[in-house]
């Protein structure tokens, strides 16, 4: 067999090897991309839950709330518990304009600081 024929045979085997490797890697790559798409980004959402109660005694919550987004607290919050992994900035108005309190991880807030006024929005992240 000539050197030229031998080199062409090596190239053919090499190309087939790459083709097989890519076929085998395809499902692995697809699975990794799906996992990245499904898992929440730590920068994009607070892990955990914010639970709040209203003056009428009803309870509601926000699960894995997004960071740096003003979120309404429908019906107003008389008490809230920050069981997320991010700081919660609690606001007296619905548009995150009138800061009432900064509630750290694992901390709570009550409207009963004078004057008693419920909170109507919250933002999670590192700054209000």
DSSP file (Angstrom, degrees, kcal/mol; ACC not computed):
  #  RESIDUE AA STRUCTURE BP1 BP2  ACC     N-H-->O    O-->H-N    N-H-->O    O-->H-N    TCO  KAPPA ALPHA  PHI   PSI    X-CA   Y-CA   Z-CA
    1    1 A X              0   0    0      0, 0.0     2,-0.0     0, 0.0     0, 0.0   0.000 360.0 360.0 360.0 135.5    0.0    0.0    0.0
    2    2 A X     >  -     0   0    0      1,-0.1     4,-2.0     4,-0.0     5,-0.1  -0.307 360.0-112.6 -76.3 163.3    1.4    3.4   -0.9
    3    3 A X  H  > S+     0   0    0      1,-0.2     4,-2.1     2,-0.2     5,-0.1   0.854 117.5  54.8 -62.3 -36.4    1.9    6.2    1.6
    4    4 A X  H  > S+     0   0    0      2,-0.2     4,-2.0     1,-0.2    -1,-0.2   0.923 108.8  46.1 -65.7 -44.3   -0.8    8.2    0.0
    5    5 A X  H  > S+     0   0    0      1,-0.2     4,-2.0     2,-0.2    -1,-0.2   0.882 111.3  53.0 -64.9 -38.5   -3.4    5.4    0.3
    6    6 A X  H  X S+     0   0    0     -4,-2.0     4,-2.2     1,-0.2    -1,-0.2   0.913 108.5  49.8 -65.0 -42.0   -2.4    4.8    3.9
    7    7 A X  H  X S+     0   0    0     -4,-2.1     4,-2.3     1,-0.2    -1,-0.2   0.887 109.6  51.2 -63.6 -39.8   -2.9    8.5    4.8
    8    8 A X  H  X S+     0   0    0     -4,-2.0     4,-2.1     1,-0.2    -1,-0.2   0.889 109.6  50.5 -65.4 -37.8   -6.3    8.6    3.1
    9    9 A X  H  X S+     0   0    0     -4,-2.0     4,-2.3     2,-0.2    -2,-0.2   0.893 109.7  50.6 -65.3 -39.9   -7.3    5.5    5.1
   10   10 A X  H  X S+     0   0    0     -4,-2.2     4,-2.5     1,-0.2    -2,-0.2   0.910 110.1  50.0 -63.6 -41.5   -6.2    7.2    8.3
   11   11 A X  H  X S+     0   0    0     -4,-2.3     4,-2.6     2,-0.2    -2,-0.2   0.902 109.7  50.9 -63.5 -40.8   -8.2   10.3    7.5
   12   12 A X  H  X S+     0   0    0     -4,-2.1     4,-2.2     2,-0.2    -2,-0.2   0.921 112.4  45.6 -63.8 -44.5  -11.3    8.2    6.8
   13   13 A X  H  X S+     0   0    0     -4,-2.3     4,-2.2     2,-0.2    -1,-0.2   0.892 112.6  52.1 -64.8 -38.4  -11.0    6.4   10.1
   14   14 A X  H  X S+     0   0    0     -4,-2.5     4,-2.2     2,-0.2    -2,-0.2   0.919 109.6  48.3 -63.9 -44.0  -10.3    9.7   11.9
   15   15 A X  H  X S+     0   0    0     -4,-2.6     4,-2.3     1,-0.2    -1,-0.2   0.899 111.5  50.1 -63.5 -41.3  -13.4   11.2   10.4
   16   16 A X  H  X S+     0   0    0     -4,-2.2     4,-2.4     1,-0.2    -1,-0.2   0.878 108.6  53.5 -65.0 -36.5  -15.5    8.2   11.4
   17   17 A X  H  X S+     0   0    0     -4,-2.2     4,-2.4     2,-0.2    -2,-0.2   0.914 110.0  46.6 -63.4 -43.7  -14.1    8.5   14.9
   18   18 A X  H  X S+     0   0    0     -4,-2.2     4,-2.6     2,-0.2    -2,-0.2   0.904 111.1  52.3 -65.2 -40.6  -15.2   12.1   15.2
   19   19 A X  H  X S+     0   0    0     -4,-2.3     4,-2.1     1,-0.2    -2,-0.2   0.924 111.7  45.9 -61.2 -44.9  -18.6   11.3   13.9
   20   20 A X  H  X S+     0   0    0     -4,-2.4     4,-2.2     2,-0.2    -1,-0.2   0.905 112.2  51.3 -64.9 -41.9  -19.1    8.6   16.4
   21   21 A X  H  X S+     0   0    0     -4,-2.4     4,-2.2     1,-0.2    -2,-0.2   0.903 110.6  48.5 -63.4 -41.3  -17.8   10.8   19.2
   22   22 A X  H  X S+     0   0    0     -4,-2.6     4,-1.7     2,-0.2    -1,-0.2   0.893 109.9  51.8 -66.6 -39.1  -20.2   13.6   18.3
   23   23 A X  H  X S+     0   0    0     -4,-2.1     4,-0.6     1,-0.2    -1,-0.2   0.897 113.5  44.8 -63.1 -39.4  -23.1   11.2   18.1
   24   24 A X  H  X S+     0   0    0     -4,-2.2     4,-0.6     1,-0.2     3,-0.2   0.854 114.0  48.8 -73.0 -34.2  -22.3    9.9   21.6
   25   25 A X  H  X S+     0   0    0     -4,-2.2     4,-2.9     1,-0.2     5,-0.3   0.737  92.3  81.1 -77.8 -22.7  -21.8   13.4   23.0
   26   26 A X  H  X S+     0   0    0     -4,-1.7     4,-2.7     1,-0.2     5,-0.2   0.913  93.6  43.4 -51.9 -53.7  -25.0   14.8   21.6
   27   27 A X  H  X S+     0   0    0     -4,-0.6     4,-2.4    -3,-0.2    -1,-0.2   0.865 114.3  51.9 -63.0 -34.3  -27.3   13.4   24.3
   28   28 A X  H  X S+     0   0    0     -4,-0.6     4,-2.2     2,-0.2    -2,-0.2   0.937 112.5  44.6 -66.2 -45.9  -24.9   14.5   27.0
   29   29 A X  H  X S+     0   0    0     -4,-2.9     4,-2.4     2,-0.2    -2,-0.2   0.918 113.7  50.4 -64.1 -43.9  -24.6   18.0   25.7
   30   30 A X  H  X S+     0   0    0     -4,-2.7     4,-2.2    -5,-0.3    -2,-0.2   0.907 110.6  49.7 -61.8 -41.7  -28.4   18.2   25.2
   31   31 A X  H  X S+     0   0    0     -4,-2.4     4,-2.3    -5,-0.2    -1,-0.2   0.901 110.4  49.9 -63.4 -41.5  -28.9   17.0   28.8
   32   32 A X  H  X S+     0   0    0     -4,-2.2     4,-2.2     2,-0.2    -2,-0.2   0.906 111.1  49.1 -64.6 -41.9  -26.5   19.5   30.2
   33   33 A X  H  X S+     0   0    0     -4,-2.4     4,-2.1     1,-0.2    -2,-0.2   0.897 111.1  50.0 -64.7 -39.9  -28.2   22.4   28.3
   34   34 A X  H  X S+     0   0    0     -4,-2.2     4,-2.0     2,-0.2    -2,-0.2   0.908 109.6  51.3 -64.5 -41.4  -31.6   21.2   29.5
   35   35 A X  H  X S+     0   0    0     -4,-2.3     4,-2.3     1,-0.2    -2,-0.2   0.911 110.3  48.6 -62.2 -43.1  -30.3   21.1   33.1
   36   36 A X  H  < S+     0   0    0     -4,-2.2    -1,-0.2     1,-0.2    -2,-0.2   0.886 112.5  49.0 -64.1 -38.8  -29.0   24.7   32.8
   37   37 A X  H  < S+     0   0    0     -4,-2.1    -1,-0.2     1,-0.2    -2,-0.2   0.834 114.6  44.6 -70.6 -32.1  -32.3   25.9   31.4
   38   38 A X  H  < S+     0   0    0     -4,-2.0    -2,-0.2    -5,-0.1     2,-0.2   0.857  96.4  81.4 -83.2 -37.2  -34.4   24.2   34.1
   39   39 A X  S  < S-     0   0    0     -4,-2.3     2,-0.1    -5,-0.2     0, 0.0  -0.475  86.3-114.7 -72.8 137.8  -32.3   25.2   37.2
   40   40 A X        -     0   0    0     -2,-0.2     2,-0.3     1,-0.1    -1,-0.1  -0.446  29.4-114.9 -70.2 144.6  -32.9   28.7   38.5
   41   41 A X     >  -     0   0    0      1,-0.1     4,-1.6    -2,-0.1     3,-0.4  -0.628  11.7-140.5 -79.2 133.5  -30.0   31.0   38.3
   42   42 A X  T  4 S+     0   0    0     -2,-0.3    -1,-0.1     1,-0.2     5,-0.1   0.827 106.0  49.0 -64.7 -28.7  -28.7   32.1   41.7
   43   43 A X  T  4 S+     0   0    0      1,-0.2    -1,-0.2     3,-0.1    24,-0.1   0.748 113.7  47.3 -78.5 -23.2  -28.2   35.6   40.3
   44   44 A X  T  4 S+     0   0    0     -3,-0.4    23,-1.5     1,-0.2     2,-0.3   0.665 117.3  23.7 -95.3 -17.1  -31.8   35.7   38.9
   45   45 A X  B  < S-A   66   0A   0     -4,-1.6     2,-0.4    21,-0.3    21,-0.3  -0.999  70.9-118.1-149.8 148.8  -33.9   34.4   41.7
   46   46 A X        -     0   0    0     19,-3.4     2,-0.3    -2,-0.3    -3,-0.1  -0.720  34.6-128.0 -82.5 133.8  -33.8   34.1   45.5
   47   47 A X  S    S+     0   0    0     -2,-0.4    38,-1.4    17,-0.1     2,-0.3  -0.643  71.5  22.8 -81.4 140.3  -34.0   30.6   46.7
   48   48 A X  E    S-B   84   0B   0     -2,-0.3    16,-3.5    36,-0.2     2,-0.4  -0.741  90.2 -64.3 108.1-155.6  -36.6   29.8   49.3
   49   49 A X  E     -BC  83  63B   0     34,-1.3    34,-1.8    -2,-0.3     2,-0.5  -0.993  19.4-147.2-143.1 142.7  -39.9   31.5   50.1
   50   50 A X  E     -BC  82  62B   0     12,-2.5    12,-2.6    -2,-0.4     2,-0.4  -0.958  23.8-164.7-104.3 124.1  -41.2   34.8   51.5
   51   51 A X  E     +BC  81  61B   0     30,-2.1    30,-3.0    -2,-0.5     2,-0.3  -0.922   9.6 178.8-111.5 135.2  -44.4   34.2   53.5
   52   52 A X  E     -BC  80  60B   0      8,-2.8     8,-3.0    -2,-0.4     2,-0.4  -0.986  15.5-152.5-137.5 149.8  -46.7   37.1   54.4
   53   53 A X  E     -BC  79  59B   0     26,-2.6    25,-3.1    -2,-0.3    26,-1.5  -0.905  14.5-139.0-118.2 149.1  -49.9   37.5   56.3
   54   54 A X    >   -     0   0    0      4,-2.6     3,-1.8    -2,-0.4    23,-0.1  -0.464  32.6 -99.7 -97.8 171.2  -52.5   40.2   55.8
   55   55 A X  T 3  S+     0   0    0     20,-0.3    -1,-0.1     1,-0.3    22,-0.1   0.781 122.6  59.6 -62.0 -27.0  -54.5   42.2   58.4
   56   56 A X  T 3  S-     0   0    0      2,-0.1    -1,-0.3     1,-0.1     3,-0.1   0.470 120.1-109.2 -81.9   0.2  -57.5   39.8   57.8
   57   57 A X  S <  S+     0   0    0     -3,-1.8    -2,-0.1     1,-0.3     2,-0.1   0.297  73.4 136.3  92.8  -9.6  -55.4   36.8   58.8
   58   58 A X        -     0   0    0     -5,-0.1    -4,-2.6     1,-0.0     2,-0.4  -0.404  43.0-143.3 -71.8 151.6  -55.0   35.3   55.4
   59   59 A X  E     +C   53   0B   0     -6,-0.2     2,-0.3    -3,-0.1    -6,-0.2  -0.912  23.7 165.5-120.8 142.0  -51.5   34.1   54.4
   60   60 A X  E     -C   52   0B   0     -8,-3.0    -8,-2.8    -2,-0.4     2,-0.3  -0.862  11.1-163.5-142.6 174.9  -49.8   34.1   51.0
   61   61 A X  E     -C   51   0B   0     -2,-0.3     2,-0.5   -10,-0.2   -10,-0.2  -0.994  21.0-131.7-160.4 165.1  -46.2   33.7   49.8
   62   62 A X  E     -C   50   0B   0    -12,-2.6   -12,-2.5    -2,-0.3     2,-0.5  -0.992  24.1-153.7-122.1 120.8  -43.7   34.1   47.0
   63   63 A X  E    S-C   49   0B   0     -2,-0.5   -14,-0.2     1,-0.2   -16,-0.1  -0.845  73.9 -15.3-100.5 129.3  -41.6   31.1   46.1
   64   64 A X  S    S-     0   0    0    -16,-3.5    -1,-0.2    -2,-0.5   -17,-0.1   0.919  86.4-159.6  45.4  57.6  -38.2   31.6   44.6
   65   65 A X        -     0   0    0     -3,-0.4   -19,-3.4   -17,-0.2    -1,-0.1  -0.334  19.6-103.8 -67.5 146.9  -38.9   35.3   43.8
   66   66 A X  B >   -A   45   0A   0    -21,-0.3     3,-0.6     1,-0.1    58,-0.6  -0.368  35.0-115.8 -69.3 148.8  -36.8   37.0   41.1
   67   67 A X  B 3  S+e  124   0C   0    -23,-1.5    58,-0.2     1,-0.2    -1,-0.1  -0.506  90.6  15.8 -80.3 152.8  -34.1   39.4   42.2
   68   68 A X  T 3  S+     0   0    0     56,-3.8     2,-0.4     1,-0.2    -1,-0.2   0.778  96.5 116.1  57.4  33.1  -34.1   43.1   41.4
   69   69 A X    <   -     0   0    0     -3,-0.6     2,-0.6    55,-0.3    55,-0.5  -0.999  68.5-123.3-130.1 132.7  -37.8   43.1   40.4
   70   70 A X        -     0   0    0     -2,-0.4     2,-0.5    53,-0.1    53,-0.2  -0.656  33.2-167.3 -76.2 119.6  -40.5   45.0   42.3
   71   71 A X  E     -F  122   0C   0     51,-3.0    51,-2.3    -2,-0.6     2,-0.1  -0.927  15.6-127.9-113.8 130.4  -43.1   42.5   43.3
   72   72 A X  E     -F  121   0C   0     -2,-0.5     2,-0.8    49,-0.2    49,-0.3  -0.465   5.9-144.8 -74.1 146.8  -46.6   43.4   44.6
   73   73 A X  E >   -     0   0C   0     47,-2.3     3,-2.7    -2,-0.1    -1,-0.1  -0.843  28.8-137.3-107.8  89.9  -47.8   42.0   47.9
   74   74 A X  E 3  S+     0   0C   0     -2,-0.8    47,-0.0     1,-0.3    46,-0.0  -0.210  83.6   9.6 -58.1 129.3  -51.5   41.7   47.0
   75   75 A X  E 3  S-     0   0C   0     45,-0.1   -20,-0.3     2,-0.1    -1,-0.3   0.339 121.6 -88.3  84.8  -6.5  -53.8   42.8   49.8
   76   76 A X  E <   -     0   0C   0     -3,-2.7     2,-0.5    44,-0.1    44,-0.2   0.332  39.8-102.7  80.4 145.8  -50.8   44.3   51.8
   77   77 A X  E     +F  119   0C   0     42,-2.8    42,-2.3     1,-0.1   -23,-0.2  -0.914  28.6 177.0-108.7 124.7  -48.6   42.5   54.3
   78   78 A X  S    S+     0   0    0    -25,-3.1    33,-2.8    -2,-0.5     2,-0.3   0.732  82.5  10.9 -89.4 -28.5  -49.0   43.1   58.0
   79   79 A X  E    S-BD  53 110B   0    -26,-1.5   -26,-2.6    31,-0.2    -1,-0.4  -0.991  70.4-175.8-147.1 140.3  -46.3   40.5   58.8
   80   80 A X  E     -BD  52 109B   0     29,-2.5    29,-2.4    -2,-0.3     2,-0.5  -0.996  13.8-153.7-142.0 152.8  -43.7   38.8   56.6
   81   81 A X  E     -BD  51 108B   0    -30,-3.0   -30,-2.1    -2,-0.3     2,-1.2  -0.986  12.4-147.0-125.3 120.8  -41.0   36.2   57.1
   82   82 A X  E     +B   50   0B   0     25,-2.8    24,-2.5    -2,-0.5    25,-0.3  -0.728  30.0 160.0 -93.5  93.3  -38.0   36.1   54.7
   83   83 A X  E     +B   49   0B   0    -34,-1.8   -34,-1.3    -2,-1.2     2,-0.2  -0.177  44.9 102.8-103.4  37.9  -37.1   32.5   54.4
   84   84 A X  E    S-B   48   0B   0    -36,-0.3    22,-0.3     2,-0.3   -36,-0.2  -0.508  82.5-114.7-105.1-180.0  -35.1   33.1   51.1
   85   85 A X  S    S+     0   0    0    -38,-1.4     2,-0.3    -2,-0.2    20,-0.1   0.104  92.1  72.1-101.4  20.7  -31.4   33.3   50.6
   86   86 A X  S    S-     0   0    0    -39,-0.2    -2,-0.3    18,-0.1     2,-0.2  -0.936  89.3 -98.7-133.1 155.4  -31.6   37.0   49.6
   87   87 A X  E     -G  125   0C   0     38,-0.6    38,-1.8    -2,-0.3     2,-0.5  -0.523  36.1-142.6 -70.5 137.6  -32.2   40.3   51.4
   88   88 A X  E     -GH 124 103C   0     15,-2.9    15,-3.5    -2,-0.2     2,-0.6  -0.909   5.5-156.0-106.4 128.9  -35.8   41.6   51.1
   89   89 A X  E     -GH 123 102C   0     34,-3.2    34,-2.0    -2,-0.5     2,-0.4  -0.926  16.3-155.0-103.0 116.1  -36.5   45.3   50.7
   90   90 A X  E     -GH 122 101C   0     11,-2.9    10,-3.4    -2,-0.6    11,-1.7  -0.781   8.8-164.3-101.3 133.3  -40.0   45.9   52.0
   91   91 A X  E     -GH 121  99C   0     30,-2.9    29,-2.0    -2,-0.4    30,-1.5  -0.895  24.1-144.6-122.5 146.4  -42.0   49.0   50.7
   92   92 A X  S    S+     0   0    0      6,-3.0     2,-0.2    -2,-0.3     7,-0.1   0.699  86.5  57.2 -79.8 -20.6  -45.1   50.7   51.9
   93   93 A X  S >  S-     0   0    0      5,-0.4     3,-0.7    26,-0.1    27,-0.4  -0.595  90.1-113.7-106.1 170.8  -46.3   51.5   48.4
   94   94 A X  T 3  S+     0   0    0      1,-0.2    28,-0.1    -2,-0.2    -1,-0.0   0.517 108.3  57.2 -81.1  -5.9  -47.0   49.2   45.5
   95   95 A X  T 3  S-     0   0    0     26,-0.1    -1,-0.2   -23,-0.0   -25,-0.1   0.164 109.6-109.1-114.7  19.1  -44.2   50.5   43.3
   96   96 A X  S <  S+     0   0    0     -3,-0.7     3,-0.1     2,-0.1    -2,-0.1   0.888  85.6 116.6  57.7  43.1  -41.1   49.9   45.5
   97   97 A X        +     0   0    0      1,-0.2     2,-0.7     2,-0.0    -1,-0.1   0.712  60.2  55.7-109.7 -28.2  -40.7   53.7   46.2
   98   98 A X  S    S-     0   0    0     -5,-0.0    -6,-3.0     0, 0.0    -5,-0.4  -0.821  78.6-147.2-115.0  92.8  -41.3   54.1   49.9
   99   99 A X  E     +H   91   0C   0     -2,-0.7    -8,-0.3    -8,-0.2     3,-0.1  -0.363  23.5 172.3 -64.4 127.0  -38.8   51.8   51.8
  100  100 A X  E     -     0   0C   0    -10,-3.4     2,-0.3     1,-0.4    -9,-0.2   0.779  61.9 -18.8 -99.6 -40.1  -40.3   50.5   55.1
  101  101 A X  E     -H   90   0C   0    -11,-1.7   -11,-2.9     2,-0.0     2,-0.6  -0.993  47.1-126.2-165.7 155.5  -37.6   48.0   56.1
  102  102 A X  E     -H   89   0C   0     -2,-0.3     2,-0.6   -13,-0.2   -13,-0.2  -0.972  30.6-162.5-108.8 119.6  -34.6   45.9   55.0
  103  103 A X  E     -H   88   0C   0    -15,-3.5   -15,-2.9    -2,-0.6     3,-0.1  -0.905   7.8-147.8-112.6 112.4  -35.3   42.3   56.1
  104  104 A X    >   -     0   0    0     -2,-0.6     3,-2.1   -17,-0.2   -22,-0.2  -0.079  40.3 -64.4 -71.5 173.4  -32.3   40.0   56.1
  105  105 A X  T 3  S+     0   0    0      1,-0.3    -1,-0.2   -20,-0.1   -22,-0.2  -0.392 124.8   8.2 -60.1 126.9  -32.2   36.3   55.4
  106  106 A X  T 3  S+     0   0    0    -24,-2.5    -1,-0.3   -22,-0.3   -23,-0.1   0.467 105.9 119.4  80.6   2.2  -34.2   34.4   58.0
  107  107 A X    <   -     0   0    0     -3,-2.1   -25,-2.8   -25,-0.3     2,-0.3  -0.428  50.6-140.2 -96.7 171.8  -35.7   37.7   59.6
  108  108 A X  E     -D   81   0B   0    -27,-0.2     2,-0.3    -2,-0.1   -27,-0.2  -0.827   5.3-153.9-126.8 165.9  -39.2   38.9   59.9
  109  109 A X  E     -D   80   0B   0    -29,-2.4   -29,-2.5    -2,-0.3     2,-0.3  -0.995   5.8-166.5-140.5 142.8  -41.0   42.3   59.6
  110  110 A X  E >   -D   79   0B   0     -2,-0.3     3,-0.7   -31,-0.2   -31,-0.2  -0.962  25.5-135.8-128.1 148.6  -44.2   43.6   61.2
  111  111 A X  T 3  S+     0   0    0    -33,-2.8     6,-1.1    -2,-0.3   -32,-0.1   0.528  84.9  95.1 -74.1  -6.3  -46.3   46.6   60.3
  112  112 A X  T 3   +     0   0    0    -34,-0.3     2,-0.3     4,-0.2    -1,-0.2   0.411  49.0 108.9 -79.4   3.7  -46.6   47.5   64.0
  113  113 A X  S <  S-     0   0    0     -3,-0.7     4,-0.3     2,-0.2     0, 0.0  -0.655  92.3 -55.6 -71.7 134.5  -43.7   49.9   64.1
  114  114 A X  S    S+     0   0    0     -2,-0.3    -1,-0.1     2,-0.1     2,-0.1  -0.273 132.5  32.7 -58.9 136.9  -45.4   53.3   64.5
  115  115 A X  S    S-     0   0    0     -4,-0.1     2,-0.5    -3,-0.0    -2,-0.2   0.698  93.9-131.7 -79.9 150.7  -47.4   54.2   62.5
  116  116 A X        +     0   0    0     -4,-0.2     2,-0.3    -2,-0.1    -4,-0.2  -0.504  44.0 154.1 -67.5 116.9  -48.9   50.7   61.7
  117  117 A X        -     0   0    0     -6,-1.1    -4,-0.1    -2,-0.5   -40,-0.0  -0.977  38.8-123.2-146.9 129.0  -49.0   50.5   57.9
  118  118 A X        -     0   0    0     -2,-0.3     2,-0.3     1,-0.1   -40,-0.2  -0.266  25.7-116.9 -70.2 159.2  -49.0   47.4   55.7
  119  119 A X  E     -F   77   0C   0    -42,-2.3   -42,-2.8     1,-0.1   -27,-0.3  -0.752  23.1-173.4 -94.2 143.5  -46.4   46.8   53.0
  120  120 A X  E     +     0   0C   0    -29,-2.0   -47,-2.3   -27,-0.4     2,-0.3   0.440  63.9  24.1-118.8  -3.0  -47.5   46.6   49.4
  121  121 A X  E     -FG  72  91C   0    -30,-1.5   -30,-2.9   -49,-0.3     2,-0.3  -0.990  55.4-164.8-157.3 162.0  -44.4   45.6   47.5
  122  122 A X  E     -FG  71  90C   0    -51,-2.3   -51,-3.0    -2,-0.3     2,-0.4  -0.988   3.1-162.8-146.7 150.0  -41.0   43.9   48.0
  123  123 A X  E     - G   0  89C   0    -34,-2.0   -34,-3.2    -2,-0.3     2,-0.3  -0.999  12.0-149.9-135.2 136.8  -37.7   43.6   46.0
  124  124 A X  E     +eG  67  88C   0    -58,-0.6   -56,-3.8   -55,-0.5     2,-0.3  -0.792  48.8  66.8-105.7 149.4  -35.0   41.0   46.6
  125  125 A X  E    S- G   0  87C   0    -38,-1.8   -38,-0.6    -2,-0.3     3,-0.1  -0.971  93.6 -53.3 144.0-155.6  -31.3   41.5   46.0
  126  126 A X  S    S+     0   0    0     -2,-0.3     2,-0.3     1,-0.2    -1,-0.1   0.521 113.9  31.2-101.3  -7.5  -28.4   43.4   47.3
  127  127 A X              0   0    0    -40,-0.1    -1,-0.2    -3,-0.1   -38,-0.1  -0.996 360.0 360.0-150.6 148.4  -29.9   46.9   47.1
  128  128 A X              0   0    0     -2,-0.3    -1,-0.0    -3,-0.1    -4,-0.0   0.449 360.0 360.0 -83.4 360.0  -33.3   48.5   47.4
